Amino acid sequence: MSLFPRPAYLAAVRPFIDQPVIKVLTGIRRGGKSSLLQLVGEELRGRGVPERSILSLDFENLELEHLATAPALNAHIVDWLPPQGRGYVLLDEIQEVQGWEKVVNSLHATKDVDLYITGSNSRLLSSELATYIAGRYISIQVSPLSFAEYAANIGPSGEGGPAGDRGVSFDTYVRRGGFPGTVGWPLDDAQHDRAVRDIYESALMQDVISHRRLRNADMVKRVAAFALDNVGSPFSARSVSAYLKSQRRTISVETVLGYLDALCEAFVLVKVPRYDVRGKSLLAVNEKYYAGDHSLIHATLGYNDSRQPGVLENIVAIELLRRGYALAVGKLGDQEIDFVATRGDDRLYVQVTTSLLASQATRQRELAPLLALPDSYPKIVLSLDRQAGGNTEGIKHQWLPAWLMDDSNDAI
């Protein structure tokens, strides 16, 4: 299967090629990091870098198990280094190597190498890197395919090509998500869900349970399932503990918090805090959690159209993060704004709904918190209404697939 082009991510990497910083690609397992690393290799070759000067190692390959310690890997790379000129070293899923950070630090400090690494755990690639090479790396988070990337490569029939009827393509994207390894294959829904569940189980076992050395794997899975089942709804660790207690499973609030943090570190979940718009402060309770890719919800819990509002929110949350926004859930008195998105000095308020035109009551409910905002930053309502358009007192109403396809404000 050919690689999906990831032009936005390549554009984010290009300025740092041949610069004295380590390029760190993070993101959920099977989300596209390895493919992006291959695209970086193609980019280097296109710039005239000889094949002899590029070393690519995938540490999920069992044949490289003998390199899974710092001394062995360091010796292998030093022995490989070209006698003249710069070496380009691409290390995939580096967390599989014990003491990898020492190798990266040593190579960066003492050899003429341009380093690119990937990993599936944010803690591994932040705290440890910060200790060893603070200020000498840049991190780029890689998400599964956005709808724009999906539509550019997969037509309504699933055979690739132009997006065609975006409504049909979007329905499929909502159902199946954007994991590159599951897109474009002639799988029925059951086969597709099984493939996504395998990704999910792998992420839980390798990047959460094993990495954190958690003993109660069953309880980790139950906490993760609760979060996925409540995507788009605020909840607290205390409410998770109470729910599991009702299921005759005892777990402390502190343990729930630890599990949720571990799931976020592995990019299985994304935490979005609540923000008091008037008080201009983050609130410490009842955050929202979203899936690293919305296909995890359907694949692990089964398809249920009652979850569609939360799934649509999930898609928008990941897209806003991909575009470089920091997110919070807006609290305005007893009203809620789905997303307060900030990027530098810019701010955007976003509401997500299945339909703004379903009833006057729905319209009032979605618009009221935006109309009550005390500032003049842009405000938008995203829905599945194909006839969406115009604005109400400055609040734009857009068809969600069209907004997702608009990369004019793209940033990674």
N, C-alpha and C positions, 0 to 999 in steps of 0.2 A: 504494500500500500504506500502510495506516495505521501510525502509530508504535506500537511496543511501549511500554507504560507501564513506567517504570523508577522505581517509588516509592521504593526505598531510596536511589538516587542523588539523586533530587530532594530527599529528606529531608536528604541531606548538604549540598546546595547552599543550601537555604532559609535557614538561619541567617545566611548571608553576603550575601544579597541586600541591596543598599543599604548594605552595610558598606564601609569604606575599604580593602578588600583586593581584589586581582585574583584572579578565580576561574580556575584552570587545570585543564582536564580533559585527562588524558593516557591513553594506552592504545594497544593494537595497532590498526593501520589496519583500518577497517571493523568495529571492535568495538562501535560504538554511541555514540561521542562526538558525532557530528554530530546524531544523533537526540536525544540528551540536550540538546544546545544548542537544538534546536527546541522541546523540551519546556520548557526554561527560558523561551524566548520566550513560549510559551503561558501559563506561570505569571505572567509579567510582565503580559501582557494581562489575565489574570484578576484581577490586583490593581489594575486600572484604569489601567495605563500606556498612554498613547495610542500608536497605531501610528506616528505621526510621530516619536516619541521613541525608537524601537527601530531600530537599524541592524544588519543581519545580512549578513556577507560570507563567502562560501566560496571560499577561494583555490585550490581545485582546479577551479574554474570558469574555463575559458579566457577568458571574457569579462572577467575581472578581472585579466588579465595586466598591464594597464597600471598596476595598483596594486601590483605586486610589488616595489617599492622603498620604503624608509622615507620619503623626501620625498614621493613621490606618495601613499602611503597616509595619511600625516599630514595633508597638504593636503586630501585628500578628506574625512576625518573631521571636521577642523576646520570645513570649509565646510558640512558637513551639520549640525553641532551645533544643536539647537533654540535659538531666541533666548531662551527662558525655560525654566527647569526643567532637570532632569537628563536626560542622554542615556544610553541603554543600548546598549552596543556589544558585539556578539557576533561574534568573529573565528574562523573555522573553518580548521583546518590552517594555522596562522599561520607555521609554519616555511618555507612557500613564499615568504614575503616577506623579501627581503634586508634585514637590519638592523631586523627587526620589534621587537626588544627596546627599541630607542631610541624607537620610536613609543609603545609601551606605557608606558614610563617617563615620557615627556613628557606623555601624556594623563592618566596617573594623578596626576602632580605638579601640573599646571597647569589642568586642566579639570574641570568637574562631570560626570563620567562614571562609570558602573558598568560595569566591564570583565569580559568572559568570553572566554576563549580556549581553543582546543584544539590539540593537537599529538601527533604519533605517534612522538616520540623523547624518552626521559626525560632524556638529556643536554642536549638543546636546551632543555628546560623546567625544568632545575634549575641547572646551572652558570651559564648565561647570565643567567637570571632572578636568581639569587643575587647576581651581580655588580652588576646594575643596580637591583634593587628588593628587596634582602635584607630579610626580615621583613614585606614588604607584599603577600604573596600566599599563597593556600592552594591545595594541589594535591590533586585527587581522581582516583584511577586508575579508569578505566572498563573493565571486562572484558566480553567477549561474554555473551550471556544465560546466567544460571545455570539449573540444572534447574528450580528453583521458578518462575522467570520464564517459561521455556519451557513448562512444564506448565500454567501459568495462562492461556496464550494459545493453545496448540496441543494439540488433543485427539489421541487415538490415530489418528484418520483423517487428521490433518494439516490439518483444516478449521477449527481454532480452537475456542474454547470451553473447557469444564472439562477437567481432565486425564483423567478417566475411569480406565481401567486404567493405573495408573502403571507397571506392569511393561512394557506395550507402549510407552508414551511414553518410558520410560527406555531401552529397547532402541534406539529411534530416535535419542534424544539421544546415546547412546554412539556410535552409528554416524555421526551427522551434525554433532554439536557445536552451538554457539550463536551463530555469526555472524548477526546480525539480518537481513542482506540475503539469506541463504539459507534462512531459516526460514519455513515456511508456503507456499512456492511449490510447485507441483505438478511437482517435478523427480524424475527417476529417479536412482539412485545415481551413475551415470556423469556425468550433468549436474551434480549437486550437487558431486561431487568436482572437476569442472572449474572450477566457480565458486569453490570454496575455493582451488584451485591459483592461480587468477588473483589472489586476495587475497594469497596467500603470495608470488607473484612480485612483485607491486606493493610489498609491504612490504620484500622483499629489495632490490629495485632502488632504490626511492626513499628508504627510511628507514635502510638499512644501507649499501649499496654507494655510492650517490650522496652521502649525507650524510657518510659517512666518507672519501669519495674513494678507495675501495679499487680497486685495479687488476685484481686477479685474481678476477673475478666467479665463474668456474667453481669455484675453490677455496672461496670463501665458501659456495657452494651445497653443496659436498661436506661441509664441516664442519657445516653446518646439518642436512643429511640424516643424518649420523652421530649427532648429538645427538637428533634425533627418533626414530631407530631404536633408541636406547638410553634412552628415557624410563623413569624408575624405576630405572635401574641406575647406580651410581656409576662415574664414569670421570674420567681426568685428561687434560690437554692433551697430555701425553706419549703416552698410549695412542692418542689421535686421530692424532697425528703418525706413530706407528708403523704404525697401520692404513693410513693413506693412502700411506705408503712402500711397504707390501706391495702396494698397487694401482698402484705406479710413479708416485706423485705425491709430490714432495718438498715439505715444509712444516716450518718450524721450530716449536718449542714456543711461542715468544713470539708468533708470528703466529697460531697457533691460539687462544691466550689473547685476543689482540686481536679476532679474529673472534667468539669467543664473547661477549665483552663488548659488541661492536657489536650482536649479535643480541638480547642482553638489553635493551640500551638502546632497541631498536625494539619490545620486548615480544613478539618472535617466540618467544623463550625466556625462562624464569624460572629463575634459579639458586637452589638451596637448599643451603646449606653443611652440613657434618657437624658434630655437636656431641658432645663427650665428656661424657656425663651425669655420670659420677663425678668427672672432673677439672674439670667446669664450664667448659669452654673450647671455642671453635670450632677446628676442624681445617682446615688450609689445603689439603688435597689430597682428590681423589676426591669432588667435589661431585656432586649430582644436578642434572639439568636437566629442565624440563618445558616443554611447548608452551604458548604464550599462549592457545590454544584447542585442545582435543584433536582436533578435526576435521582439523587440519594433518597429523597422523600418518597417518590413513587416506588422505587426499586425495593426499599426496605420495609415500607409500611403497606404497600399495595396501592393501586390507583383508586382515588376517590375524588370526585369533582368538588366535594365540599371543601377540599384543601386548596382549590384554585386561587382564592384571594391571597393566601399566604405564599403560594408558589410564585405568583406574579410579583409580590413584594420582594421575594428572594431574588428573582431575576434582576429587578431594578437595583437592589442593594449591591449585588456583585458587579453590575455594570457601572454604577457610580464609583465604586472602589477602583475598578479597572481604569476609569477616567481620571483617577487621581484625587478623588474627593475623600475627606474624612467624614464619617457619618455619625449622626445621633438621631434619636427619636425625639421629636419636639413635644414638649408638654406646655400647654397654654391654658392654665386653669384646669378645668375638667375636660378639655379638648386635647386631641392628639394630632400631630402632623407626622406622617409616616417617616419622612427623612428631612433633617436639616443637614445639607451637604455643604461643606466648606473646602475651599481650595485656595490657599493663600489669602488674599483679601476678598475673594469672591464667595458668595453664598447663594445657595439655591434651595428653595423649599419645594418638596415633592410629595404629592398625594398619589396613591395607587389604588385603583378600584376596578372591578370588573366592568361596570358600566356607570357612567355619570348620568345617562339618559333613562335609566330604568324607572325612576319615579322622582317627583319633586322632593320627597323626603330624603332620598339618597343624594340628590344634588345639593341640598341644603347641608346635609351632614358632612359631605366632603369639602364643600367650599367654605363653611363657616369658620374653621380655624385659620384658614389662609386669609380670609377677609379681616380677621381680628388681629393679624400680625401688626406690630407697632413699627415696622420698617418698610422700606421700598425695594428690598432685594427681589429678584425674579421668583415667580411662583408658577408651578405647573401641576396639572392633574393629568395623569396617564391612565388610559382605559383601553378596553377592547372595542370601543365604539368606532366603527370604520368611518362614520360621518363626523368624527370629532374635528373641531376647528374653532377658530375665533377665540375670544377671551371674555371673561366677566370681571370687570373692574381691574383689569390688568393681569388676571389669572388665565394663563393659556391652558387650553384643553387639547391634548394630542393623542392620536392613536398610538398605542404602545409600540407595536412593531416598527412604525415609522421613526419614532424617537430612538429606538435601539439601533436602527440603521444609520442614523445621523452621527457621523464621527467628526463633525466640525469642531466639537469641543473635546476631542479625544486627548487623553494624556495618561501616560503610564509612569 
